[in-house]
Amino acid sequence: MTKEGSVVEIFATVVTGVSVFVLGRLIEQFVIKPIHDFREALGQLSYFLLSNQASLTNCNATDDMSNSLKRMGGINIAKMESIPFYGSWELLRFVPKAEDVTEASMLLNLMANDVLHGKNQTHMPSVRIPERVCDSLSKIGEKLGIKTTYVDLPSAPVVRPSAFNR
């Protein structure tokens, strides 16, 4: 083999390696990272709803909690919109359906108002706001595929027997 032939092979190998690396980084930055960020936002929403469940279902939420619900609904839609080819990922079930994300965000926005003003409700006496909040929590969990209530946990607390035998 000639010296020029080996230089061309080395150059082709370097160009191929760099191209594969760059293509991998592009896929990571523009496909994998947005999906990961979206899933992380859903996890944060689940954490928020679980950790504030009592205040939310009893309509004792603060203004900060209400604003957080609205913000998280908007963030979920924004994160969804940042994922290229969302419909394809939706078909592969990597992400929830776009309609479900939109509906869950609308429920979060409605719930943000309910949890602030539900206790002092006078304009719609036939609607029971705490029940509507609980229904919204269930629907949000179902639509987004996240845990929003403690309903599925065991009915009796799990306690180590040795904790009381001292």
C-alpha positions in Angstrom: 0.0 0.0 0.0 1.3 3.5 -0.8 1.8 6.2 1.6 -1.0 8.3 0.1 -3.4 5.4 0.4 -2.8 5.1 4.1 -3.2 8.8 4.6 -6.5 8.7 2.9 -7.6 5.7 5.1 -6.5 7.6 8.2 -8.4 10.7 7.1 -11.5 8.7 6.3 -11.4 7.0 9.7 -11.0 10.3 11.5 -13.8 12.0 9.5 -16.1 9.0 10.1 -15.3 8.9 13.8 -15.9 12.7 14.2 -19.1 12.4 12.2 -20.4 9.6 14.4 -19.5 11.5 17.5 -21.2 14.7 16.3 -24.3 12.8 15.1 -24.5 11.1 18.5 -24.2 14.4 20.3 -26.9 16.0 18.1 -29.3 13.1 18.8 -28.5 13.4 22.5 -29.1 17.1 22.7 -32.1 17.4 20.4 -34.0 14.2 21.1 -32.9 12.3 24.2 -32.3 15.4 26.5 -35.8 16.9 25.8 -37.5 13.6 26.5 -35.5 13.3 29.7 -36.3 16.8 30.7 -40.0 16.2 30.1 -40.0 13.1 32.2 -38.1 14.9 34.9 -40.8 17.7 34.9 -43.4 15.0 35.2 -41.5 13.6 38.2 -41.4 17.0 39.8 -45.1 17.4 39.3 -45.8 14.0 40.9 -43.6 15.0 43.9 -45.4 18.3 44.3 -48.8 16.7 44.2 -47.9 14.0 46.6 -46.1 16.2 49.1 -48.9 18.8 49.1 -51.9 16.4 48.8 -53.5 17.2 52.1 -53.5 21.0 51.5 -54.7 20.6 47.9 -57.5 18.2 48.6 -58.7 20.2 51.6 -58.5 23.4 49.6 -56.0 24.9 52.1 -53.4 25.8 49.5 -51.3 28.9 49.6 -50.9 31.4 46.7 -47.4 29.8 46.1 -48.9 26.4 45.7 -51.6 27.7 43.4 -49.0 29.5 41.3 -46.8 26.4 41.2 -49.7 24.3 39.8 -50.2 26.8 37.0 -46.5 27.0 36.3 -46.1 23.2 36.2 -48.9 22.9 33.8 -47.3 25.4 31.5 -43.8 23.8 31.9 -45.2 20.4 30.9 -46.6 21.8 27.7 -43.4 23.7 26.9 -41.3 20.6 27.6 -43.6 18.6 25.3 -43.3 21.1 22.5 -39.5 21.0 22.7 -39.4 17.3 21.8 -39.0 16.9 18.0 -41.2 14.3 16.3 -43.4 14.1 19.5 -46.0 12.1 17.6 -43.5 9.4 16.8 -42.4 9.1 20.4 -46.0 9.1 21.5 -46.8 6.1 19.2 -43.8 4.3 20.7 -45.2 5.2 24.2 -42.1 6.9 25.4 -44.2 10.0 26.2 -47.9 10.6 27.1 -50.3 11.6 24.3 -50.2 15.3 23.5 -53.9 15.6 24.1 -53.5 14.1 27.5 -50.6 16.5 28.4 -52.8 19.4 27.3 -55.8 18.1 29.3 -53.7 17.5 32.4 -52.3 21.0 32.2 -55.9 22.4 31.9 -56.8 20.4 35.0 -53.8 21.8 36.9 -54.9 25.3 36.0 -58.5 24.7 37.1 -57.2 23.0 40.3 -55.0 26.0 41.0 -58.1 28.1 41.4 -60.1 25.5 43.2 -57.5 24.9 45.9 -57.5 28.6 46.8 -61.1 29.4 46.7 -62.9 26.1 47.2 -63.5 26.5 50.9 -65.3 29.8 50.5 -67.3 28.7 47.5 -70.7 30.4 47.2 -71.2 30.8 43.4 -71.7 27.1 42.7 -73.2 25.4 45.8 -73.9 22.2 43.9 -70.3 21.6 43.0 -68.1 20.0 45.7 -64.7 21.5 45.1 -62.7 19.0 47.2 -64.2 16.1 45.3 -63.4 17.9 42.0 -59.8 18.3 43.2 -59.5 14.6 44.0 -61.0 13.7 40.6 -58.6 16.1 38.9 -55.6 14.5 40.8 -56.7 11.0 39.6 -57.2 12.2 36.0 -53.9 14.0 35.9 -52.1 10.8 37.2 -53.9 8.7 34.6 -53.3 11.1 31.7 -49.6 11.6 32.4 -48.8 8.2 33.8 -47.5 9.5 37.1 -48.4 8.9 40.7 -50.6 11.6 42.1 -52.2 10.0 45.1 -51.3 7.5 47.8 -54.2 5.2 47.0 -52.2 2.3 45.7 -50.1 2.1 48.8 -50.7 -0.8 51.3 -53.6 -0.2 53.7 -51.6 -1.0 56.8 -48.3 0.7 57.4 -45.3 -1.5 57.0 -43.4 -1.6 60.3 -40.3 -3.5 61.2 -41.2 -5.7 64.2 -37.8 -4.9 65.8 -38.8 -1.2 66.0 -41.0 -1.9 69.0 -39.1 -4.7 70.7 -36.5 -2.8 72.6 
